[in-house]
C-alpha cells in the first residue's frame, strides 16, 4: 500500500476530474504548467523552484490562467517578508505550534465535491481564549494548506468553521493582536 499520501491517495484521479469539470485536456494542462516552469527560470528573486505538483495546484487554482498563476506564485513567496509573523517560528514541532494543534483541528475531507472543490473543516477543541494565539492559528491553517499545495488538487475550497466553543475572548484576542 502506498503510505506516502493516505488522505489523498488518488491525486491523479483528482487531476483528471478537475480537468474534466473545467473542460481542459491533459495536453493543455501540461502546456500551462510547462509555461510556468519556463517563467520561473526568469525569476531570480524567487527563493526556490516549486515542485510540479505545486505548480499544477497553482495553475488549477488560477482557473488555468498562466498570468494569474504567475501573480499568485510571486505573492506566495513575497508574502513571507510582508507578514513575517505568520511564517517565523512556525515549525509544527515548536511548542507554540503544538499548543495550537491541540486546541484546534483542521481537516481537509478526502473526497472532492461533485464540482471539484475540497471541503475543509476547522473546529476549536478548547473554549479557553488563553490557549488561543491568532497568529499561530492562522499559521497552523497555512501549514495544512502548504501540505495540500504539494499533495492535493481541487478547483477551490469550501471552508467550514465550527465555532461552537469560541467565546468573545477569542475575537478580542484577534482584535488586540491586530493592534500590536
Buried (B, 14 or more C-beta within 10 A) or exposed (E): EEEEEEEBBEBEEBBBBBBEBBEBEEEEBEEBBEBBEEBBEEEEEBEEEBEBBBBBBBBBBBEBEBEBBBEBBBEBBEEEEEEEBBBEEBEBEEEBBEBBBEBBEBEBEEEBBEEBBBBBBBBBEBBEBEBBBBBBBBBBBBBBBBBBBBBBBBBEBEEEEEEEBBBEEBBEBBEEBEEE
